[in-house]
Amino acid sequence: MRGRGWIFYVAGRYFKARRRARGLAPSILSVAGLSIGVMTLVTVLAVMNGFQLSYIDDILEISSFHIRFESSSTNAELEREVRDLKDVRSVLPFIDVQTLIQGYAAELSPCIIRGVPENAAELDPTLIEQLSMYEGSFSIGTGIPTIVLGYELAMRLAVRPGDRVILVSLSGDDVANVQTSGKEFLVTGVFKSGYFEFDSTLGFVYIDEASGMSYGTQQIQYGVKLKNRERDSQALEALGRIAGVKNPVSWREYNKAFFGALRMEKVTMILIIGLIFIVVGANIFQSLRRSVYEKQEEIGVLRALGAYPEDIRQVFILDGVLIGFFGGLIGCFLGFFVSTHINEFFAMLDWIINAAVYLYSLIASPLVRAPNAESFSFFSESYFYINEIPVRILFPEVLLIFLFALLSSIGAAYVASRRVSIIRPREVLSV
């Protein structure tokens, strides 16, 4: 047989013939199964990336920074030299102190007080953006001692902007001579970052106030944020050449345990959901294997006309390519749609459930109704610390999922097409 265009023609006829002859043919079921697998994996990874990357952004922008190092005291020349480095976006000196705080509630609550300069909002604008002020403003200064609290901590202390809290202050040169005293601070703002650990334990004060709340010599720390956090190794090398920089640590090392747990969680989830592709691949294999068996006579005719077994195998492999391509493509579009509308989906479920409960109350007990009863919500603040599901779609991951779906389909088709080589035209056509 001359030319190779007939391979595409026959593969297309086989693909469409099964679909027209049987309605929901094996090829359609294979495409549907592959689409569902791809859609599930794309959606799960988008939601997982949304949660993980939002947590990572909170940790790096609020707490750990991209790189942090120590210095014995604040040094304007050192700050300027670090800020002038190529990849550096911002530099912020700070002090962390673990202490106790008391508001209108009688009990003392543990908290972490971070001392920052008065112009922290100018030195590190992304810090204020990530904190997301809920009430008041991020205002700390050298006059009256002021403090900015996390939302959950403020609720626990029963305070809001304009109220006052008392911080326990430690003084003394060593542990044996430590003395405690209370100092009053005016609450000027409440932030709600969305990360419960920060909202429930963190407060910001002026850096000089924080340094006076602990005993002994307090090391000043510097938080450095980079334009690209993936270039932390190059920034560490540059910082190592600056005099006065002590113990620089990258965000990878500082949060190694937490980020390692997130990575393991993601890999495990991918492997578990990836088992869907094994089931779909087995379905494609059985579908194409049966197709080869049912088309023995047609294969015998092609062989008698001079087609090589390798050419006929390519027909069924191309069939697998079509299943993998359309299944992966449809699955990716469905995954995009579900991921970007997942919050609307849950909002619709909330509405349906609340409407059903209301109708049931009308039918079951029309005279005893509770019009002010709390409505049902999947993400009630009583159980979850989120208002909606965060979604982050990473296109390199989506491309890898599509390629994996395509390759699994091609692999199943390749294995199923091996039966073609054992078909003998004389034996098939003589029956």
N, C-alpha and C positions, 0 to 999 in steps of 0.2 A: 504494500500500500504506500503510495507516494504522499509526501507531505505529512505534517503532524497536526494540521488544523482539525482533522476528524476527531482527535482525542477530546478537544474542547466541545465539539458538537455533540458527540455521544454522551459525554459527562453531563452536559446541560440537559439532554433528553432524559437521561436516567433520573436526574434530580427532579425534573418537572413531571415526568411520567408517573413516578410514585406518588407525587403530591396530588395529581389530578385523579388518578385511578382509585385511591383509597381515602380521600379526604384528609384526615389526620394521619398522614403516612409516617413511617419511621424517620424519614429525613426531617419532617416538620417537628416531630417529637424530640429529635436530637437537637435541633436548633433551639427549641423552647427550653429544653433542659439545660443546655449550655448558657442560654441567655439568663435564666434564673440564677445559675451559679455565679456568673460574672456580676450580675446586678447585686446579689447578696454580698459578694466580696467587696465590690466598690463601695456600697453603702456602709458596711461595717467599718471599713478602713477610713472612710470619710468622717464618720462619727468618732472613731477612736483617735484619729489625728486631731479632730477638733478639741476633744477633751485633753489629750496629751500636750498638744502645742500651746493651748491656752494656759495650762499649768506651768509649762516650761517658760512661757513668756512672763508669767507672773513672778516666778522664782528668779529669773535672770534680770528682769527690769526692776524688781522691788528689793529683793533680798541679796542674792549672791553676786550680781553683776557678771560681766564676761570674764574679767580678771580683777583680782583684788590683791593688794599688797599692804605691808605695814610700814609705818614710819614713827619715830619717837615723838614727833610733834608736827603741827601743821607747818607747811613750807610752801609759800607762794611760788618760789622759783622752781621747786620740784613739780608742783602742779602744772605750771606753764610749760616745762620741758616735756612732761608726759602728754599734755594736751596737744603739743605740736607734732607728735608722732603721726605718721602717715595714716594709719588705720583707726586712730582713736576718735571717737565721737564725743565723749564726755568724761570728765573726771570729777568725782565727788568724795571729799573727805567725810568720814563718819565714825561714830563710836557706838558700840552696842553694849547695853547694860541690862542684865536680868535683875528685876526688882519686883516689888509689890505695889499695887495701886488700890485706892479706895475712893468710891464715889458716894452717892447718897445711900447706896446699899451698904449695910453694916460690915459685910465680910470683905477681907482683903483678897484681891485676885492677882495671880502671878501674871507678869507681862514682860515683854522685851521692849525696852526704850532705845530708840535709835536717835542719836544726836547728829544733826546735820547743820550746815551753815544757814544763815538767814536767807541767803539768795539761792537756796537749793533748787527752786523752780527754774532759775535761769541756768544754773550749772548743769542740771539734768532734767530737761523738760519731759522726757519720756517717763520718768518716775511719777510725775504728777498725773500724766495721762493714764498710766496703768493703775494708779491708786483709785481714780474715778471718785471724786469728792461727792459724797451723798448729801451732806449738810455743811454749811459754813464754807470756809476756805482754808487752804494750806498756808497758814500764817503763823510763823514763829519768829521771835525777835529778841533783842537785847534788853527790852524794857521789862514789862511784867512777864513772869514766867508763863509761857503758853504751851499747849500740847495739842496735837492732832491724833485722834484715836480711831481704831478700826470699828466698824459698825457693830459687830457682835460684842466686842469689849465694852463699847459705850452702852449697849442695851443691858449688859450684865451689871454695869455700874449705875444704870438708870440716870445717865447724864446725856446732855446734848450741848451744842454750842452755846456759850454764855454761862454754863455751869462750871463748878470748880471740883477738882479732884486732888487727892493727896498722894504723893509718891514717897516711898520709903527711901531715904538717902543714907548711904554708908560712908563713914569717915574713919580715918586711922591709917597708920603706916604699915601695919601688919595685921594678921588674923587675930592675934591675941588682944589687940587694942582697938578692935572695930567697935564703933558706936553707931547707933541708928537714930534717925530723926525724920520727921515728916515735913514735906515741903509742898505748899499749895500751888497748883497750876490752873490756869484758866483754859478751858476747852474752847478752841477756836474753829475746829472742823472735825467732821466725821467722814471717813472714806469707806468705800465698799468695793474692794478689788474683785470679789467673786471667788477668792481663794480663802477658805474658812480659817486655815491656820494663821494667816496674816490678819484677817478681820477680827479674830478672837484674841490675839495676843500682842499685837504690834501697836506702838505709839511713837510719835515723832516729837522731839523737843530741840531747842537750840543746843548746839554742840558743846558749848561751855557749861550749860546746865547738866548735860549728861556726864561730862568728865568729873563733875563734883559729886556725883551720886555713887561713885565706887571708891573703894579704898585702894591705896597703892598707886603706882604709876600706870596710867592707862595708855595703851598703844593706840595711836591714831591709825585707822585703816582708810585705804583709798579704793573706791570702786570705779573701775574703768569699763566703759562700754565701747564696743567697736562698731564700725560701720558694717562689718561682716563678721559675725561671731565665729564663723568657720575658720577664720585666719588667726585664731588665738595663739597658735604655735609661733608664728612670725612676730606677733606682738610681744610674746614672752621673751623672745630673743632680744628685741629692741629694748624692752624694759630692763633686761639684765645688764645693759651697757650704761644705765643711768645711775649715778651715785645717789645713795639715799634710799633706793628701792630695796625693801627687805621681804623675803619669803613670798614672791609672786605666785599665785595659784590660778589656774585656768578654771573655767566653769565646768569643764569635763571632770576634773579631779575633785573639785569641791562638792559636786553633786553626783559623784560616781555611783553610789549605791542606788539612789533614787532613779537616775536616768537608766541605769542598768536594769532595774526592775521594770521600767516602762518598756524598754526594748524587748525584754524577754516576754512580757505580756503580749506585745504586738506580734512577735514571731510565732508564739504559741497559737494565737487567734488565727493567724494566716494559715498555719498548718492544719488546724482543725477544720476551718471552713474550706480549705483547699481539698479536703477529702471529697467534696462535691464533684470536683473534676474527675476523680477516679471513677465515681459512679457514672458520670456522664460519658467518660471515655469508654467504659465497658458497654454502655448502651449504644454508642456509635459503632463500636467494634461488632456487636451482635447484629446491628442493623445492616451494616455493609457486608458482613459475612453471609447473612441470609440473602441479601441482594445478589451476591456472587452465585449462590446456589440456585436461585430462581432464574437467573439469566444464563445458565449454562449453554442453552441452545444458541443464544445470541453471541455468546463468547466463542462458541464453536464455529459459527459462521464467520466471525471476524478473523479467527485463526485460519480458517480455510481460505479466506481472501488474502492472506499474507501478513496479517498483523502479528507482531512479535508479542510474547507474553508480557515483556516489560512495558510495551505500549498500552496493553489492556489494563495492566496494573495501574498505570498512570491515570486511566479513566476513573478508577475508584478512589485513587489518592486525591485527584482533583475534586471528586465528590466530597471527600473529607475536608478539603480546603474550603469549599463553599459552605459546608456546615459550620466549620470553625470561624470563618470570616463573618458570616451573617449572624451567627449566634453570639460571637464576641462583640460585634458592632451594636446589635440590638441591646445586649446586656449592658454595655457601657452607657448608651443613651438612657436606658431605664434606671441605671445606677445614678447618673447625673440628676435625673428628674426626681427620684425618690429622695436623694440626699439634699437637694436644694429646697424641697418642699416637705421635709419630714416634720418640721414644726407645725406647718399648716395641717398636716395629716393628724397629728396628735390633738391640735385645737379642734378639728372636726370631730374626733372621737369624744373629746370632752363635751362638746355641744350635744352630740347624739346621746351620750349617757345621761347628761343632765336633763335633756328633753324627755328621755324615757322615764327617768325617776319622777319628773314632774307630772307626766301623764299618768303614771301608776298611782301617784298620790291623789290625783283627781278621781280616778276610777275606784281605788280601794277605800279611800277615806275622804270624800268630798267636803265633809263638815269640819274635819280636823286637819288643817294644813299648816305648814310652817313656812310662810313666804320668805322669811329671812334666814332660812337654813343655809349653811355654808355649801356652796356648789362643789361638785367633784372636779379635781384637777390631777392629771398624771404627775405634774411637777409641783405639787403643793409644797410650800415652804416648811410645812410641818415635818416633811420627810426628806426633801432634797434641798441642796443649797445652790440650785440653779433655776433660772426662769425659763430657759429654753435650751434645746440641744445644740451645742456648737458643732459646726461642720467645717471641715477643711479638706478640700479635694486636691491631692497632689498628682499632677498629670504624669510624671514619670512612673508612679505606682500604677496608675490606670493603664498606661501603655504596657507595662510588664504583665498585668493581669490579662489584657487582650492577647498579647503574644503567647502567654502560657495556655490560654484557652485554644488558640489557633494551633499551637504545636501539639497539644494533647489530642485534638481532633485529627490532625495529620498523622500522628503516631498510631492512633487506633485504626485509621484507614489503611496505613501501610501494613500493619499486621494482618488485617482482615483480607487484604488483596493478595496475600501469598497463595491463597487457594487457587488463583487463576493459573499458576504454573503447572498444576497437576491435572488440569482439564485437557482431555484428548479429543480433538475434533471428530475423529472417526467413531469413537465410542459414543459421543453425545448425539451426533447427527444420524447414526445408524439405528437409534432406538425408535 
